[in-house]
């Protein structure tokens, strides 16, 4: 009896295993690791478009911008009119932060973000770095409680030559598209006109086209290992991506409360590889006169924990920092025996002149009749430069500020309006005029200077 039962159970077990094997085999034929990685990443990948393209008066690269011909060719093919598809991006925070290439949004006056499900949102540019070709966007006018799925980041030290990689994006405005390849090289140098643009770029044989620019290059775990960039339009069979470490390093300088409002904390974190090959986290920069500076926290202090949690990546720290509100506190364990607390403060300005000094380091005075007489100026009114920002060019004491950003400047109230939405790390173009007296006559010289918000 027991023998028959044993045989019966054996037969049942064999049948179950056979069925399971066939099911597993059937699944493996279609649901490959690539399919699973794409399914994981696709809800976090967006198409970025614009209603209008404007010419850019300034490029870091000068007259011969390596991205210019790509844009010219791409828009000629697409017919660059309303709602032109530009490129791709990735959601990095559930509140609606998105990263892309800076050249994707540099010409946009209105940015439209389209998700995998067809839903759309407008976005504004929070920060842009032409040198690193990275931009940070924030979605606008979202319903209360709306959350998005962020893309996971791979560890910077965990990139394997030869591993399968996938470029996810929106090439040529065709909708979501993927291409598969391998990680062919790390630390490649990209040159333009004999100059090195990037020295840590990743190379892949996954197809990367202009529309892929700004989209993620992911591994088989669905993690971002880089940002695709189409910097060489005539190269066939080779794609390039900015590595995840570069992306994290740039984001760490932006994901601070000073960037998103008038809240001062003063901590910019950084990362570096240790002898074991993993990443150590530390205080890379302390913003002067900030709560962090007053607390005694020092540059290069190690960060072992933030708010009692050991960070596993640089962005673990950054995602806590940028959401700090006025009066909020963070605790950093900087050694086995020492934990420091830093409490954020609301930044207050008495007026436009104080704002110019605090944000730009630019000292201004009203050009009164008495001051105009002392300077031998033939008129009064306006704002005259009394103190210069550190490292400023094309501006001197005694110059008159006439324009800040897009706003004409005549008084302190104009300064306040021009700087109200400018935060740490932003750049503002200022127009100054100098009065030159020669042979009894006054001549006006107009000069432009780019000022950086502290």
Secondary structure, DSSP 8 states (H G I E B T S, - for coil): -HHHHHHHHHHHHHHHHHHHHHHHHHHHHHS-HHHHHHHHHHTTEEEEEES-B---S--TTTTS-TTHHHHHHHHHHHT--SSEEEEEEEEEETTTEEEE-HHHHTTBSSEEEE-TTS-EEEEEEEEEETTTTEEEEEE-S--TT-------B--TT---TT-EEEEEE-GGG-SSEEEEEEEEEEEEEEEETTEEEEEEEEEESS---GGGTTSEEE-TTS-EEEEEE---TT--S-EEEEEHHHHHHHHHHHSSHHHHSSEE--EEEEEEE-TTSSEEEEEEEE-TTSHHHHHT--TT-B-SEETTB--SSHHHHHHHHTT--TT-EEEEE-SSS-EEEEE-EE---SSHHHHHHHHH--EEEE--HHHHHHHT-S---SEEEEE--TT--S--TT-EEEEETTEE-SSHHHHHHHHTT--TT-EEEEEEEEEEEETTEEEEEEEEEEEE--
